[in-house]
Amino acid sequence: SGIESLGDLRSRRVLVRSDLNVPLDGQTITDDGRIRASVPTIEQLAGAGARVVVTAHLGRPKGAPDPQYSLAPVAKRLGELLGRDVAFATDTVGESARSTVDALEDGQVAVLENVRFNEGETSKDDAVRGEFADRLAALGDAFVSDGFGVVHRKQASVYDVAQRLPHAMGGLVAKEIDVLRRLTEEPERPYVVVLGGSKVSDKLGVIDNLLGKADRLLIGGGMVFTFLKAQGHEIGKSLLEEDQLDICREYLQRAEQSGVQILLPTDIVVADEFSADAEPSVVAADAIPADKIGLDIGPESAKAFAAALADARTVFWNGPMGVFEFDAFAGGTRAVAEALTQVDGLSVVGGGDSAAAVRKLGFDEASFGHISTGGGASLEYLEGKQLPGIDVLS
Ligand code: 3PG
């Protein structure tokens, strides 16, 4: 079901759904990893003589045009990476899109404006989504699904459009699924999972599922404070998801019963406030002062986490250990990344933030087994959920 299955692509308009949802600071792209990951499929299609029409979303605009979420800077960066002109349509399925696609010659590439500027893209109403998908499908003769980061979304440009055109799986999606399969089907042991990031509520499904599968679960990042609180500790001004306390307690108990080792930090880097130049200090994880906020796991914890990763044969890591964007609070994330580069086996970095973190901290991407372009998508895969954007292709 790869691109070859579509036959001769010369002079055919091929819609390719990519995940170009990159972090922006104003007009500046702060991490172009997802754009670079999208290049091989686009190049492959252009090389085959197709007229390539790229669709993508950026951020979460509310179903109407919103300049701060324009894909224009992304299209520009894609052009630089491809080393060729990339046309840009200022709407998704309107006059600009039609004339831009009509003007394409064989082997040329266009990017359409943010699909989420149209309410039909994310509508829960099948008919509303279908109507938008009809208009998208009218711009192509075939569809290639290559936006791994969005395959967990049942959205028009991911799901419905595949029902309307001859379709195939792009190489990026195929590669990502292949790696995730290796994590879920008889992973080599010890299998260690590292979870961080700000929200416990994003990770519940995956923790639930992994309690029966992983040998060790290391927890850091903003979400760890809800766990520490669940153990009865003072967490000061640190992040707390009050409504997740009970479930954290339950997970800690279940882990004990099922023989899965859960490792929580024993020390925390705290500060007076959430800011880049806040003065850091290290305190015991069970003694965070009431007026402090926890911003990273401490050095002793970082060492313990690295030790727990040292003999791992399979590792999945999602979510930074602290506020890595601020140098003083990047130590935990750096230590975990470093430990992953030493793993003798399969090491997978999953998700937008952790992937951006390893690049920002200057690690060589090649020293990891795989850096996924999908955050939510890889978590949902590991939860054992069906991914609509994958199911629709078979
Ligand atoms: C992501 O950033 O994980 C993907 O691009 C999906 O974006 P979404 O969570 O806004 O659907």
Residues whose N, C-alpha, C, O or C-beta is under 5 A from the ligand:
A	BS01	3PG	D19 N21 G59 R60 G149 V150 G375 G376
